[in-house]
Amino acid sequence: MANGSTTAKTMQKSKGPGLLSRFGRFIRESYVETTQKSAWPSWKELRQFVIVVIFAILVVAIWIGAIDYVLAFITARL
């Protein structure tokens, strides 16, 4: 009964590159991606973005604070 089972046992799969070489390749590709292929904002644009984010955070914080105050007032009256 020498069917394909004996030949399947003798043939082994190629494992390919090891873990460390794949990790090194990932690091190299990530470095190239972030340094050469990405568009970074200028300092002026970065400052503008930071101002917008801080303003948005303040608006949301005031909104949540107002809702908390109103709900605390309502629950205190119950």
Secondary structure, 3 states (H helix, E strand, C coil): CCCHHHHHHHCCCCCCCCHHHHHHHHHHHHHHHHHHHCCCCCHHHHHHHHHHHHHHHHHHHHHHHHHHHHHHHHHHHC
